[in-house]
Structures are given as structure tokens and as C-alpha cells.
Amino acid sequence: MSEECVSFRPVSEKDIDFIKEMINRTWEFDAYTKEASMIDLILCNYLESLLDRSNYGEMAICNDSPIGFLFGRCDTTSGQDLKYLSCFKSISDEKARDIGWDNYRQDLIKIKDADDLLIKDKRDLFEGELTLFIIDDSYRKNGIGRLLLNRFMKHLTENDVKRAYLFTDDYCNFGFYNKIGFCQENMTSINLSDSNNRKFFLYSFCSDTHL
């Protein structure tokens, strides 16, 4: 697939279903429960937590269909207000007692604690964050991810951000970040509710890097 057929635009409400689908494919949130409404609740809650710390969102489009997206944050500018994209609604008492929801919330706390540990004493070194970055499997290895990343890093540079960071884990292709020259700053492991020991990473990168 040629890079020339790919276009980019800001994320919008019509992209929410695609974004949730990609999130679920990556982290398999449907392993927590088989109830469709509960899976959607978990995905909306995760998306809300993402939007809370993002002020940049861009979609990659091919043939009028989304094929990937990138969310990030630039601390030197207010950027885009993305919270209007939130689809999360208050959880009922009945659903709050669901074992899938409980396991998800406990895992989310463990992951947040792991991220806090990874970036401890380093946060002041950065002025931006790559909060979420996913390309549809069918369109990987075509340079689309690099294009999205270059556009985000240009945005950071234009707003006087020199260094930024990202959290990732072994659910994802974290080796991609090694390949493009990002620096692995830290790593830790935690046990989640699926009983698997998962690795979590902190990477850093300079905004003036061209991939």
C-alpha cells in the first residue's frame, strides 16, 4: 500500500467505535467478561482515562476508512479539548459488583502504580507524552505508524517540546520503539488478574527525531 493514499485528520466522535475496537484487539478487554454491555463499559472507561491526559488526537485514513490513530499530550499548550469524545456513563450498583468489572479496575490500579514507578524521579525531564498509538494489523509495515509519529513529533517541536515519553507493555509490539531509536528508560513486571506476569516499559524520545 502506498503512503500517498493515506490522509490524516483530527479525531472525531465518529471514530469512537473504531478506537474502542482497536483498544479491545490490543489488550483483549473482552477476556474480563463475555457480556457485551460490560465490555463496552470497560472500553469506555479506559478511553475516558486516556482522554483525561491527552490534548492531541489524529486519525490515519485510507479509502475513507480509519486505519490507525495517535493520542498524545503537549504540556506547553492547551491543544485540543478531547473530553467531549468520552462515552463513559455512571456504572450501576449491579454492574459494579460484576467480577469482570472488579478485575478490570484492580488491574487498572496495578498498571497505574507500575507507570508511576517507571517514571518516578523522571517526570520533570519531559514536556509531552505519547498516550496511545495503534495501527490496524492489516495496515502495519507500510510506514503509516512512522507518518503518524512524525506528525506528532512535528507538533511537539512546534510547541517547544524537546523530550517526551510513552508507556507500553508486552501486549504491544514494544520492539517497534527499539527499532525506531526510542530509548527504553525503565521496565517493571506485575501480575494481572489473568495470572500472567506482564512487562511494562517507559520509553523516551526527542521531538526533533525524524523517523
C-alpha beads as a LAMMPS data file, in Angstrom:
LAMMPS data file: protein, C-alpha beads

211 atoms
210 bonds

1 atom types
1 bond types

-500.0 500.0 xlo xhi
-500.0 500.0 ylo yhi
-500.0 500.0 zlo zhi

Masses

1 110.0

Atoms # bond

1 1 1 0.000 0.000 0.000
2 1 1 1.331 3.406 -0.956
3 1 1 1.756 6.105 1.688
4 1 1 0.265 8.559 -0.804
5 1 1 -3.216 7.054 -0.365
6 1 1 -3.205 7.812 3.378
7 1 1 -4.621 11.065 4.731
8 1 1 -4.841 12.466 8.250
9 1 1 -7.431 14.409 10.193
10 1 1 -8.277 15.235 13.818
11 1 1 -10.102 12.549 15.762
12 1 1 -13.879 12.988 15.978
13 1 1 -16.922 11.351 17.570
14 1 1 -17.496 9.153 14.523
15 1 1 -14.161 7.439 15.246
16 1 1 -15.092 6.206 18.738
17 1 1 -16.289 2.735 17.682
18 1 1 -13.122 2.116 15.659
19 1 1 -10.928 3.323 18.514
20 1 1 -12.689 1.056 21.010
21 1 1 -12.370 -1.903 18.632
22 1 1 -8.625 -1.328 18.245
23 1 1 -8.180 -0.975 22.010
24 1 1 -10.016 -4.254 22.578
25 1 1 -7.965 -6.062 19.935
26 1 1 -4.758 -4.868 21.556
27 1 1 -5.490 -5.527 25.228
28 1 1 -8.274 -8.136 24.935
29 1 1 -10.593 -6.466 27.432
30 1 1 -13.266 -8.962 26.386
31 1 1 -11.315 -11.548 28.405
32 1 1 -12.740 -9.906 31.541
33 1 1 -16.334 -10.723 30.639
34 1 1 -18.440 -12.054 27.776
35 1 1 -21.294 -9.597 28.398
36 1 1 -21.304 -7.088 25.556
37 1 1 -22.587 -4.184 27.663
38 1 1 -19.864 -4.768 30.262
39 1 1 -17.134 -4.967 27.615
40 1 1 -18.342 -1.652 26.208
41 1 1 -18.393 -0.136 29.701
42 1 1 -14.780 -1.215 30.283
43 1 1 -13.678 0.152 26.895
44 1 1 -15.435 3.485 27.501
45 1 1 -13.864 3.776 30.952
46 1 1 -10.403 3.078 29.534
47 1 1 -10.948 5.611 26.757
48 1 1 -12.030 8.233 29.287
49 1 1 -8.820 7.685 31.278
50 1 1 -6.891 8.188 28.038
51 1 1 -8.707 11.383 27.094
52 1 1 -8.078 12.838 30.555
53 1 1 -4.376 13.045 29.785
54 1 1 -4.456 13.827 26.058
55 1 1 -4.745 17.097 24.151
56 1 1 -3.772 15.822 20.696
57 1 1 -5.605 13.222 18.618
58 1 1 -5.180 12.318 14.959
59 1 1 -6.600 9.620 12.684
60 1 1 -4.954 7.900 9.724
61 1 1 -7.479 7.362 6.906
62 1 1 -7.356 5.162 3.802
63 1 1 -10.224 4.938 1.289
64 1 1 -12.419 6.953 3.675
65 1 1 -11.952 4.397 6.474
66 1 1 -9.868 4.755 9.640
67 1 1 -6.772 2.552 9.796
68 1 1 -4.984 3.928 12.861
69 1 1 -4.783 6.717 15.376
70 1 1 -2.480 8.504 17.781
71 1 1 -3.275 10.314 21.017
72 1 1 -0.732 12.445 22.817
73 1 1 -0.189 15.368 25.130
74 1 1 1.844 18.525 24.812
75 1 1 2.385 20.220 28.190
76 1 1 3.319 23.579 26.680
77 1 1 -0.072 24.219 25.036
78 1 1 -3.730 23.602 25.831
79 1 1 -4.127 21.814 22.490
80 1 1 -7.362 20.057 21.569
81 1 1 -10.156 19.537 24.076
82 1 1 -10.854 15.829 23.604
83 1 1 -13.047 15.171 26.634
84 1 1 -16.219 15.661 24.585
85 1 1 -15.353 12.308 22.980
86 1 1 -15.889 10.455 26.268
87 1 1 -18.574 7.776 26.054
88 1 1 -18.436 6.662 29.694
89 1 1 -21.561 6.775 31.826
90 1 1 -22.037 6.151 35.532
91 1 1 -21.905 2.479 36.435
92 1 1 -24.888 0.918 38.201
93 1 1 -24.516 -0.821 41.549
94 1 1 -25.334 -4.129 39.872
95 1 1 -22.600 -3.775 37.260
96 1 1 -20.136 -2.543 39.900
97 1 1 -20.434 -5.971 41.529
98 1 1 -19.627 -7.774 38.278
99 1 1 -16.422 -9.823 38.660
100 1 1 -15.200 -8.704 35.231
101 1 1 -15.519 -5.037 36.187
102 1 1 -13.810 -5.656 39.520
103 1 1 -10.879 -7.482 37.902
104 1 1 -10.523 -4.717 35.311
105 1 1 -10.494 -1.977 37.964
106 1 1 -7.931 -3.857 40.063
107 1 1 -5.703 -4.367 37.037
108 1 1 -6.026 -0.698 36.091
109 1 1 -4.834 0.310 39.584
110 1 1 -1.853 -2.069 39.296
111 1 1 -0.941 -0.661 35.879
112 1 1 -1.182 2.940 37.104
113 1 1 1.055 2.076 40.066
114 1 1 3.518 0.415 37.680
115 1 1 3.546 3.506 35.433
116 1 1 4.105 5.764 38.448
117 1 1 7.040 3.584 39.486
118 1 1 8.517 3.611 35.982
119 1 1 8.514 7.397 35.703
120 1 1 9.374 8.169 39.341
121 1 1 12.017 10.950 39.549
122 1 1 11.919 11.327 35.730
123 1 1 8.646 13.165 35.048
124 1 1 10.265 16.604 35.156
125 1 1 12.525 15.568 32.279
126 1 1 9.618 15.560 29.827
127 1 1 7.171 18.065 28.364
128 1 1 4.969 15.681 26.411
129 1 1 3.574 12.165 26.231
130 1 1 2.535 9.723 23.526
131 1 1 -0.561 8.363 25.279
132 1 1 -1.881 5.828 22.761
133 1 1 -0.823 4.749 19.284
134 1 1 -2.440 1.899 17.329
135 1 1 -2.377 0.897 13.652
136 1 1 -4.804 -1.706 12.326
137 1 1 -2.923 -5.003 11.870
138 1 1 -3.872 -5.111 8.183
139 1 1 -2.015 -1.850 7.505
140 1 1 1.160 -2.348 9.519
141 1 1 4.627 -2.412 7.943
142 1 1 3.555 0.179 5.387
143 1 1 5.080 3.225 7.079
144 1 1 1.731 4.514 8.397
145 1 1 2.870 4.436 12.011
146 1 1 6.003 6.400 11.205
147 1 1 3.939 9.039 9.410
148 1 1 1.621 9.444 12.398
149 1 1 4.564 9.628 14.785
150 1 1 6.395 12.179 12.630
151 1 1 3.309 14.391 12.569
152 1 1 3.010 14.206 16.348
153 1 1 6.702 14.959 16.851
154 1 1 6.411 17.935 14.498
155 1 1 3.538 19.179 16.677
156 1 1 5.711 18.795 19.785
157 1 1 8.617 20.641 18.148
158 1 1 6.350 23.497 17.032
159 1 1 5.259 23.873 20.665
160 1 1 8.801 23.896 22.079
161 1 1 8.705 20.370 23.482
162 1 1 12.139 18.769 23.391
163 1 1 11.587 15.413 25.104
164 1 1 8.542 13.217 25.558
165 1 1 7.779 9.762 26.872
166 1 1 5.428 6.833 26.468
167 1 1 4.312 3.828 28.478
168 1 1 3.947 0.486 26.722
169 1 1 3.797 -3.194 27.596
170 1 1 4.293 -6.669 26.203
171 1 1 0.699 -6.816 24.980
172 1 1 2.000 -4.476 22.272
173 1 1 4.831 -4.607 19.743
174 1 1 7.169 -2.680 22.043
175 1 1 10.154 -3.771 19.932
176 1 1 8.965 -1.236 17.351
177 1 1 10.150 1.559 19.642
178 1 1 13.601 -0.007 19.917
179 1 1 13.731 -0.306 16.136
180 1 1 12.993 3.386 15.531
181 1 1 15.543 4.545 18.090
182 1 1 13.436 5.432 21.108
183 1 1 15.238 4.945 24.424
184 1 1 13.992 2.358 26.925
185 1 1 14.318 4.166 30.236
186 1 1 12.827 1.638 32.631
187 1 1 10.990 -1.705 32.919
188 1 1 8.937 -3.465 35.580
189 1 1 6.746 -6.579 35.834
190 1 1 3.376 -7.116 37.504
191 1 1 0.881 -9.963 37.828
192 1 1 -2.590 -9.167 36.493
193 1 1 -5.892 -10.938 37.019
194 1 1 -5.215 -13.328 34.118
195 1 1 -2.383 -14.744 36.294
196 1 1 0.201 -13.805 33.690
197 1 1 3.319 -11.837 34.550
198 1 1 3.317 -8.794 32.273
199 1 1 6.174 -6.431 31.465
200 1 1 5.666 -2.664 31.368
201 1 1 8.099 -0.153 29.879
202 1 1 8.924 3.543 29.875
203 1 1 10.428 4.916 26.662
204 1 1 11.665 8.430 25.882
205 1 1 12.235 10.223 22.593
206 1 1 13.343 13.603 21.268
207 1 1 10.765 15.560 19.320
208 1 1 13.249 16.595 16.628
209 1 1 13.842 12.969 15.602
210 1 1 12.677 12.199 12.055
211 1 1 11.720 8.567 11.553

Bonds

1 1 1 2
2 1 2 3
3 1 3 4
4 1 4 5
5 1 5 6
6 1 6 7
7 1 7 8
8 1 8 9
9 1 9 10
10 1 10 11
11 1 11 12
12 1 12 13
13 1 13 14
14 1 14 15
15 1 15 16
16 1 16 17
17 1 17 18
18 1 18 19
19 1 19 20
20 1 20 21
21 1 21 22
22 1 22 23
23 1 23 24
24 1 24 25
25 1 25 26
26 1 26 27
27 1 27 28
28 1 28 29
29 1 29 30
30 1 30 31
31 1 31 32
32 1 32 33
33 1 33 34
34 1 34 35
35 1 35 36
36 1 36 37
37 1 37 38
38 1 38 39
39 1 39 40
40 1 40 41
41 1 41 42
42 1 42 43
43 1 43 44
44 1 44 45
45 1 45 46
46 1 46 47
47 1 47 48
48 1 48 49
49 1 49 50
50 1 50 51
51 1 51 52
52 1 52 53
53 1 53 54
54 1 54 55
55 1 55 56
56 1 56 57
57 1 57 58
58 1 58 59
59 1 59 60
60 1 60 61
61 1 61 62
62 1 62 63
63 1 63 64
64 1 64 65
65 1 65 66
66 1 66 67
67 1 67 68
68 1 68 69
69 1 69 70
70 1 70 71
71 1 71 72
72 1 72 73
73 1 73 74
74 1 74 75
75 1 75 76
76 1 76 77
77 1 77 78
78 1 78 79
79 1 79 80
80 1 80 81
81 1 81 82
82 1 82 83
83 1 83 84
84 1 84 85
85 1 85 86
86 1 86 87
87 1 87 88
88 1 88 89
89 1 89 90
90 1 90 91
91 1 91 92
92 1 92 93
93 1 93 94
94 1 94 95
95 1 95 96
96 1 96 97
97 1 97 98
98 1 98 99
99 1 99 100
100 1 100 101
101 1 101 102
102 1 102 103
103 1 103 104
104 1 104 105
105 1 105 106
106 1 106 107
107 1 107 108
108 1 108 109
109 1 109 110
110 1 110 111
111 1 111 112
112 1 112 113
113 1 113 114
114 1 114 115
115 1 115 116
116 1 116 117
117 1 117 118
118 1 118 119
119 1 119 120
120 1 120 121
121 1 121 122
122 1 122 123
123 1 123 124
124 1 124 125
125 1 125 126
126 1 126 127
127 1 127 128
128 1 128 129
129 1 129 130
130 1 130 131
131 1 131 132
132 1 132 133
133 1 133 134
134 1 134 135
135 1 135 136
136 1 136 137
137 1 137 138
138 1 138 139
139 1 139 140
140 1 140 141
141 1 141 142
142 1 142 143
143 1 143 144
144 1 144 145
145 1 145 146
146 1 146 147
147 1 147 148
148 1 148 149
149 1 149 150
150 1 150 151
151 1 151 152
152 1 152 153
153 1 153 154
154 1 154 155
155 1 155 156
156 1 156 157
157 1 157 158
158 1 158 159
159 1 159 160
160 1 160 161
161 1 161 162
162 1 162 163
163 1 163 164
164 1 164 165
165 1 165 166
166 1 166 167
167 1 167 168
168 1 168 169
169 1 169 170
170 1 170 171
171 1 171 172
172 1 172 173
173 1 173 174
174 1 174 175
175 1 175 176
176 1 176 177
177 1 177 178
178 1 178 179
179 1 179 180
180 1 180 181
181 1 181 182
182 1 182 183
183 1 183 184
184 1 184 185
185 1 185 186
186 1 186 187
187 1 187 188
188 1 188 189
189 1 189 190
190 1 190 191
191 1 191 192
192 1 192 193
193 1 193 194
194 1 194 195
195 1 195 196
196 1 196 197
197 1 197 198
198 1 198 199
199 1 199 200
200 1 200 201
201 1 201 202
202 1 202 203
203 1 203 204
204 1 204 205
205 1 205 206
206 1 206 207
207 1 207 208
208 1 208 209
209 1 209 210
210 1 210 211
